[in-house]
């Protein structure tokens, strides 16, 4: 028997629990087509056809393809940021926080590859259009706060600056994600956690 918990857990990363059934189908269809064809290669008519709804039905939820894409982007980013922030907050020390942060990102890459790819591929276009509430929660800011929690007493003279360490962490995770997506390195993503944690522990401390 399906319960509320089992239904919500089965929802894609980019679908909210309070989304209407028609909206859920539209979001699923849009993410599928954006992942396959990109934003420019997907029309509102394509999304309507894939979702099984008419153009007018789609316009009841989103005024344009651009508004739909931005909704997906903001939802995915907020959920990624929240999951990673929770992982950092839950850690007792820097090592725990680093392990939790990297585990959260890699776990999402495995569980929601389309959504994570969508975020990465469309950030340049959609990030500047995002609302203020979204833009105040940046992943680079989260990574910077993580690196600053490394124990100062263990830091060596000439250590890498927090901003550089944070950029290295984010860049490495993004590039690893792309390599996994195109098959340059084997998945699942989570199998690379131990090596990544060891690498950034050395960088930070």
LUMKE-577562 format. One line per field, with one value per residue: residue number from 0; x, y, z of N, C-alpha, C in turn. Coordinates in nm, 3 decimals, decimal comma. Layout:
N
pos = NUM/...
neast = X/...
nnorth = Y/...
nup = Z/...
caeast = X/...
canorth = Y/...
caup = Z/...
ceast = X/...
cnorth = Y/...
cup = Z/...
# end
This chain:
205
pos = 0/1/2/3/4/5/6/7/8/9/10/11/12/13/14/15/16/17/18/19/20/21/22/23/24/25/26/27/28/29/30/31/32/33/34/35/36/37/38/39/40/41/42/43/44/45/46/47/48/49/50/51/52/53/54/55/56/57/58/59/60/61/62/63/64/65/66/67/68/69/70/71/72/73/74/75/76/77/78/79/80/81/82/83/84/85/86/87/88/89/90/91/92/93/94/95/96/97/98/99/100/101/102/103/104/105/106/107/108/109/110/111/112/113/114/115/116/117/118/119/120/121/122/123/124/125/126/127/128/129/130/131/132/133/134/135/136/137/138/139/140/141/142/143/144/145/146/147/148/149/150/151/152/153/154/155/156/157/158/159/160/161/162/163/164/165/166/167/168/169/170/171/172/173/174/175/176/177/178/179/180/181/182/183/184/185/186/187/188/189/190/191/192/193/194/195/196/197/198/199/200/201/202/203/204
neast = 0,084/0,055/0,196/0,188/0,450/0,600/0,524/0,611/0,883/0,946/0,930/1,075/1,381/1,335/1,066/0,810/0,642/0,388/0,312/0,076/-0,074/-0,075/0,118/0,341/0,382/0,440/0,679/0,846/0,850/0,967/1,223/1,330/1,341/1,497/1,735/1,797/1,794/1,869/1,815/1,773/1,704/1,455/1,109/0,809/0,591/0,697/0,736/0,474/0,364/0,522/0,451/0,186/-0,012/-0,204/-0,098/-0,236/-0,303/-0,051/0,030/-0,120/0,029/0,289/0,418/0,586/0,846/1,090/1,027/0,950/1,193/1,351/1,216/1,264/1,543/1,584/1,452/1,602/1,856/1,808/1,743/1,974/2,158/2,043/2,059/2,337/2,413/2,286/2,433/2,687/2,630/2,557/2,793/3,048/3,309/3,571/3,654/3,432/3,237/3,339/3,337/3,060/2,963/3,080/2,979/2,706/2,687/2,787/2,608/2,371/2,437/2,439/2,172/2,007/2,085/2,007/1,897/2,117/2,297/2,154/2,157/2,434/2,491/2,334/2,376/2,517/2,340/2,093/2,139/2,190/1,929/1,786/1,593/1,639/1,637/1,733/1,986/2,131/2,218/2,476/2,668/2,946/2,987/2,902/3,091/3,317/3,263/3,276/3,550/3,664/3,619/3,813/4,056/4,233/4,468/4,598/4,674/4,913/5,194/5,175/4,958/4,691/4,472/4,141/3,942/4,054/4,080/3,809/3,712/3,857/3,750/3,477/3,512/3,641/3,447/3,245/3,371/3,426/3,164/3,085/3,265/3,176/2,922/2,972/3,105/3,381/3,503/3,422/3,100/2,936/2,904/2,955/3,155/3,394/3,428/3,601/3,864/3,838/3,771/4,005/4,190/4,101/4,113/4,386/4,445/4,309/4,408
nnorth = -0,120/0,221/0,489/0,828/0,905/0,723/0,794/1,065/1,031/0,906/1,098/1,299/1,488/1,753/1,802/1,925/1,846/1,957/2,008/2,004/1,716/1,746/1,946/1,815/1,620/1,783/1,902/1,676/1,600/1,828/1,834/1,594/1,645/1,879/1,775/1,596/1,749/2,008/2,356/2,535/2,360/2,268/2,310/2,478/2,347/2,092/2,009/2,008/1,805/1,584/1,562/1,500/1,681/1,967/2,272/2,504/2,397/2,364/2,629/2,718/2,670/2,764/3,055/3,061/2,887/2,966/3,052/2,811/2,664/2,819/2,783/2,509/2,516/2,682/2,533/2,293/2,392/2,504/2,276/2,122/2,294/2,308/2,039/2,000/2,200/2,108/1,873/1,977/2,120/1,914/1,781/1,698/1,791/1,931/1,720/1,547/1,718/1,772/1,514/1,467/1,668/1,614/1,357/1,416/1,563/1,377/1,169/1,283/1,315/1,050/0,974/1,159/1,223/1,364/1,605/1,717/1,748/1,929/2,156/2,218/2,260/2,476/2,690/2,929/3,073/3,076/3,134/3,420/3,512/3,417/3,438/3,664/3,531/3,281/3,336/3,427/3,208/3,049/2,787/2,804/2,974/2,813/2,609/2,760/2,833/2,584/2,515/2,700/2,598/2,420/2,314/2,572/2,550/2,336/2,416/2,477/2,695/2,907/2,782/2,690/2,943/3,005/3,072/2,979/2,708/2,643/2,696/2,506/2,271/2,286/2,304/2,062/1,870/1,938/1,883/1,611/1,518/1,573/1,404/1,156/1,157/1,146/0,911/0,892/0,825/0,551/0,491/0,403/0,749/0,782/0,607/0,738/0,891/0,850/0,899/1,165/1,297/1,252/1,393/1,665/1,703/1,711/1,943/2,138/2,135
nup = 0,000/-0,088/0,087/0,218/0,273/0,117/-0,139/-0,162/-0,130/-0,364/-0,553/-0,811/-0,780/-0,846/-0,821/-0,625/-0,314/-0,296/-0,553/-0,817/-0,985/-1,272/-1,305/-1,206/-1,404/-1,622/-1,537/-1,517/-1,787/-1,904/-1,781/-1,878/-2,158/-2,167/-2,073/-2,276/-2,516/-2,459/-2,361/-2,576/-2,779/-2,721/-2,733/-2,616/-2,712/-2,756/-2,493/-2,396/-2,558/-2,480/-2,212/-2,226/-2,206/-2,319/-2,489/-2,377/-2,124/-2,012/-1,998/-1,788/-1,568/-1,619/-1,767/-1,980/-2,166/-2,066/-1,807/-1,694/-1,714/-1,542/-1,302/-1,258/-1,234/-1,006/-0,809/-0,808/-0,739/-0,482/-0,336/-0,359/-0,229/0,028/0,113/0,119/0,299/0,529/0,568/0,632/0,865/1,035/1,088/1,324/1,335/1,124/0,951/0,956/0,852/0,595/0,484/0,492/0,323/0,068/0,033/0,015/-0,226/-0,418/-0,378/-0,471/-0,737/-0,818/-0,758/-0,886/-1,166/-1,404/-1,308/-1,171/-1,381/-1,536/-1,370/-1,368/-1,642/-1,713/-1,550/-1,611/-1,772/-1,633/-1,361/-1,319/-1,354/-1,148/-0,843/-0,562/-0,317/-0,384/-0,495/-0,279/-0,151/-0,224/-0,379/-0,383/-0,172/0,036/0,023/0,085/0,349/0,463/0,427/0,594/0,842/0,901/1,134/1,277/1,419/1,308/1,065/0,815/0,769/0,491/0,380/0,156/0,048/0,174/-0,017/-0,255/-0,197/-0,167/-0,426/-0,563/-0,458/-0,541/-0,818/-0,876/-0,799/-0,982/-1,228/-1,198/-1,196/-1,462/-1,598/-1,513/-1,626/-1,901/-1,922/-1,886/-1,648/-1,431/-1,275/-0,962/-0,855/-0,584/-0,515/-0,539/-0,320/-0,092/-0,187/-0,269/-0,031/0,116/-0,042/-0,022/0,248/0,289/0,142/0,286/0,548
caeast = 0,000/0,132/0,175/0,232/0,595/0,657/0,497/0,697/1,022/0,965/0,924/1,204/1,449/1,287/0,922/0,775/0,534/0,258/0,284/-0,041/-0,036/-0,043/0,245/0,446/0,407/0,504/0,817/0,918/0,870/1,062/1,358/1,373/1,374/1,610/1,854/1,826/1,807/1,911/1,710/1,746/1,649/1,326/1,004/0,697/0,507/0,761/0,711/0,332/0,344/0,586/0,379/0,051/-0,107/-0,208/-0,029/-0,311/-0,291/0,084/0,037/-0,184/0,132/0,407/0,387/0,678/0,950/1,193/0,980/0,957/1,334/1,398/1,155/1,341/1,678/1,579/1,415/1,717/1,963/1,770/1,748/2,116/2,218/1,989/2,114/2,479/2,419/2,250/2,546/2,792/2,583/2,550/2,926/3,103/3,435/3,596/3,657/3,293/3,167/3,390/3,284/2,917/2,942/3,115/2,881/2,579/2,696/2,800/2,482/2,273/2,478/2,392/2,027/1,936/2,185/1,953/1,883/2,250/2,352/2,078/2,212/2,569/2,494/2,255/2,402/2,560/2,224/1,980/2,175/2,163/1,786/1,726/1,549/1,736/1,640/1,816/2,122/2,204/2,266/2,563/2,746/3,083/2,984/2,892/3,223/3,409/3,235/3,329/3,696/3,702/3,603/3,933/4,119/4,340/4,592/4,662/4,708/5,055/5,230/5,170/4,845/4,609/4,368/4,008/3,871/4,114/4,043/3,667/3,699/3,912/3,652/3,362/3,554/3,670/3,320/3,175/3,438/3,402/3,027/3,086/3,338/3,085/2,811/3,014/3,167/3,527/3,532/3,305/3,018/2,863/2,986/2,989/3,276/3,509/3,424/3,717/3,977/3,812/3,781/4,148/4,253/4,067/4,163/4,524/4,444/4,255/4,481
canorth = 0,000/0,344/0,587/0,963/0,907/0,650/0,872/1,182/0,988/0,863/1,214/1,348/1,594/1,885/1,809/1,954/1,763/2,021/2,028/1,931/1,606/1,795/2,018/1,714/1,560/1,885/1,916/1,556/1,607/1,935/1,792/1,491/1,706/1,970/1,692/1,533/1,842/2,140/2,456/2,590/2,258/2,223/2,410/2,459/2,245/1,963/1,975/1,974/1,674/1,482/1,551/1,451/1,790/2,064/2,399/2,584/2,337/2,395/2,772/2,742/2,658/2,842/3,150/3,043/2,785/3,026/3,050/2,670/2,629/2,889/2,714/2,386/2,552/2,731/2,422/2,202/2,458/2,516/2,144/2,088/2,377/2,267/1,908/2,018/2,280/2,017/1,783/2,051/2,152/1,792/1,731/1,740/1,862/1,955/1,595/1,501/1,811/1,749/1,385/1,482/1,755/1,539/1,247/1,472/1,596/1,254/1,095/1,345/1,283/0,913/0,961/1,252/1,269/1,463/1,733/1,772/1,791/2,049/2,265/2,250/2,305/2,597/2,791/3,056/3,143/3,088/3,189/3,565/3,538/3,360/3,534/3,701/3,428/3,173/3,383/3,450/3,076/2,998/2,668/2,843/3,028/2,699/2,544/2,848/2,821/2,453/2,520/2,784/2,524/2,339/2,360/2,668/2,505/2,234/2,474/2,501/2,822/2,899/2,699/2,744/3,035/2,944/3,091/2,889/2,572/2,626/2,689/2,376/2,169/2,296/2,272/1,919/1,798/1,963/1,812/1,468/1,492/1,569/1,284/1,044/1,165/1,107/0,779/0,895/0,746/0,468/0,518/0,520/0,863/0,772/0,527/0,828/0,975/0,835/0,969/1,309/1,345/1,252/1,501/1,797/1,712/1,757/2,081/2,231/2,139
caup = 0,000/-0,095/0,193/0,181/0,277/0,004/-0,260/-0,166/-0,148/-0,501/-0,641/-0,858/-0,704/-0,888/-0,802/-0,487/-0,264/-0,314/-0,695/-0,869/-1,075/-1,406/-1,296/-1,191/-1,536/-1,704/-1,489/-1,559/-1,932/-1,933/-1,741/-1,973/-2,287/-2,148/-2,060/-2,406/-2,627/-2,416/-2,357/-2,709/-2,867/-2,670/-2,742/-2,524/-2,775/-2,728/-2,353/-2,385/-2,620/-2,396/-2,085/-2,250/-2,186/-2,428/-2,461/-2,279/-1,991/-1,964/-1,966/-1,659/-1,465/-1,654/-1,873/-2,094/-2,147/-1,982/-1,668/-1,655/-1,693/-1,423/-1,188/-1,237/-1,188/-0,869/-0,722/-0,797/-0,663/-0,341/-0,271/-0,350/-0,125/0,157/0,150/0,152/0,422/0,638/0,590/0,701/1,000/1,116/1,119/1,454/1,312/0,982/0,876/0,942/0,763/0,460/0,442/0,468/0,207/-0,054/0,022/-0,029/-0,368/-0,497/-0,366/-0,560/-0,874/-0,845/-0,747/-0,975/-1,264/-1,496/-1,238/-1,143/-1,510/-1,572/-1,290/-1,414/-1,781/-1,738/-1,446/-1,669/-1,826/-1,540/-1,230/-1,309/-1,358/-1,028/-0,742/-0,458/-0,213/-0,435/-0,518/-0,154/-0,107/-0,330/-0,346/-0,353/-0,036/0,126/0,023/0,156/0,493/0,502/0,436/0,708/0,967/0,929/1,257/1,251/1,483/1,226/0,937/0,794/0,710/0,346/0,339/0,048/0,093/0,179/-0,144/-0,355/-0,158/-0,197/-0,571/-0,603/-0,420/-0,630/-0,955/-0,885/-0,796/-1,108/-1,336/-1,174/-1,241/-1,609/-1,639/-1,490/-1,720/-2,037/-1,917/-1,879/-1,530/-1,399/-1,159/-0,917/-0,810/-0,442/-0,496/-0,540/-0,200/-0,004/-0,247/-0,269/0,106/0,151/-0,115/0,029/0,384/0,276/0,095/0,386/0,674
ceast = 0,087/0,096/0,221/0,384/0,656/0,637/0,592/0,842/1,049/0,962/1,063/1,253/1,385/1,136/0,893/0,652/0,397/0,227/0,163/0,005/0,002/0,092/0,361/0,482/0,479/0,650/0,901/0,951/0,975/1,204/1,413/1,420/1,491/1,740/1,895/1,864/1,864/1,795/1,672/1,678/1,512/1,225/0,894/0,602/0,564/0,729/0,565/0,305/0,401/0,509/0,238/-0,055/-0,101/-0,129/-0,106/-0,301/-0,155/0,094/-0,037/-0,082/0,254/0,377/0,472/0,774/1,057/1,154/0,985/1,099/1,388/1,341/1,233/1,478/1,676/1,545/1,533/1,829/1,929/1,781/1,891/2,180/2,172/2,048/2,260/2,497/2,387/2,364/2,659/2,753/2,585/2,687/2,981/3,231/3,457/3,592/3,517/3,215/3,208/3,334/3,136/2,886/2,967/3,017/2,748/2,580/2,699/2,673/2,375/2,308/2,430/2,240/1,951/2,031/2,133/1,946/2,018/2,317/2,285/2,131/2,346/2,569/2,425/2,277/2,437/2,442/2,119/2,014/2,149/2,015/1,715/1,690/1,655/1,748/1,725/1,961/2,200/2,260/2,350/2,639/2,891/3,092/2,978/3,026/3,326/3,389/3,285/3,479/3,743/3,687/3,721/4,006/4,239/4,474/4,668/4,707/4,857/5,078/5,230/5,056/4,768/4,496/4,231/3,935/3,923/4,076/3,896/3,644/3,750/3,814/3,534/3,397/3,579/3,541/3,243/3,238/3,422/3,262/3,020/3,155/3,253/2,974/2,849/3,090/3,318/3,577/3,407/3,229/3,007/2,955/3,036/3,116/3,402/3,519/3,552/3,838/3,959/3,824/3,928/4,222/4,226/4,096/4,307/4,533/4,407/4,341/4,632
cnorth = 0,124/0,435/0,723/0,968/0,838/0,726/0,989/1,144/0,950/0,979/1,252/1,465/1,730/1,902/1,829/1,873/1,823/2,052/1,944/1,822/1,653/1,867/1,921/1,653/1,658/1,901/1,795/1,561/1,712/1,894/1,688/1,553/1,804/1,891/1,633/1,634/1,979/2,238/2,504/2,489/2,207/2,337/2,381/2,353/2,105/1,916/1,934/1,834/1,563/1,458/1,493/1,557/1,886/2,190/2,485/2,529/2,367/2,541/2,808/2,740/2,746/2,930/3,129/2,929/2,838/3,025/2,907/2,628/2,693/2,825/2,585/2,417/2,595/2,619/2,328/2,265/2,466/2,382/2,094/2,164/2,333/2,135/1,921/2,099/2,193/1,922/1,852/2,078/2,031/1,741/1,785/1,819/1,873/1,827/1,540/1,588/1,789/1,619/1,396/1,563/1,680/1,423/1,298/1,501/1,470/1,170/1,150/1,319/1,144/0,904/1,044/1,308/1,375/1,601/1,797/1,820/1,920/2,170/2,312/2,315/2,439/2,708/2,927/3,139/3,172/3,147/3,340/3,600/3,489/3,469/3,556/3,594/3,309/3,217/3,412/3,320/3,014/2,875/2,704/2,904/2,917/2,627/2,628/2,837/2,687/2,458/2,603/2,712/2,433/2,398/2,450/2,620/2,404/2,289/2,504/2,641/2,807/2,813/2,768/2,830/2,968/2,956/2,997/2,745/2,545/2,613/2,555/2,263/2,169/2,258/2,124/1,837/1,816/1,885/1,661/1,430/1,481/1,443/1,159/1,040/1,118/0,974/0,777/0,816/0,667/0,517/0,395/0,629/0,843/0,690/0,613/0,913/0,969/0,912/1,120/1,367/1,355/1,368/1,636/1,812/1,763/1,903/2,178/2,243/2,124
cup = 0,000/0,022/0,144/0,175/0,156/-0,127/-0,271/-0,186/-0,293/-0,600/-0,688/-0,774/-0,727/-0,875/-0,654/-0,445/-0,291/-0,461/-0,738/-0,966/-1,214/-1,407/-1,282/-1,326/-1,628/-1,665/-1,530/-1,709/-1,968/-1,897/-1,838/-2,105/-2,276/-2,139/-2,195/-2,514/-2,590/-2,419/-2,496/-2,801/-2,825/-2,679/-2,640/-2,580/-2,751/-2,587/-2,334/-2,441/-2,533/-2,267/-2,102/-2,228/-2,305/-2,389/-2,361/-2,137/-1,930/-1,920/-1,838/-1,546/-1,491/-1,775/-1,997/-2,063/-2,054/-1,835/-1,613/-1,626/-1,567/-1,297/-1,156/-1,179/-1,042/-0,771/-0,700/-0,713/-0,515/-0,269/-0,259/-0,236/0,013/0,204/0,192/0,280/0,543/0,672/0,666/0,845/1,092/1,158/1,250/1,439/1,162/0,900/0,853/0,842/0,617/0,403/0,407/0,344/0,077/-0,074/-0,031/-0,178/-0,454/-0,492/-0,458/-0,706/-0,912/-0,850/-0,850/-1,081/-1,359/-1,431/-1,211/-1,271/-1,555/-1,497/-1,346/-1,552/-1,804/-1,636/-1,505/-1,717/-1,719/-1,405/-1,221/-1,306/-1,233/-0,928/-0,635/-0,351/-0,254/-0,442/-0,390/-0,095/-0,219/-0,284/-0,314/-0,213/0,068/0,136/0,099/0,307/0,545/0,522/0,555/0,842/0,997/1,048/1,226/1,307/1,399/1,092/0,928/0,740/0,558/0,294/0,227/0,107/0,083/0,046/-0,252/-0,325/-0,192/-0,347/-0,623/-0,574/-0,517/-0,774/-0,974/-0,887/-0,927/-1,223/-1,322/-1,223/-1,392/-1,660/-1,620/-1,594/-1,861/-2,038/-1,916/-1,758/-1,493/-1,277/-1,072/-0,862/-0,668/-0,419/-0,491/-0,413/-0,118/-0,058/-0,244/-0,129/0,150/0,083/-0,053/0,177/0,382/0,234/0,205/0,510/0,652
# end
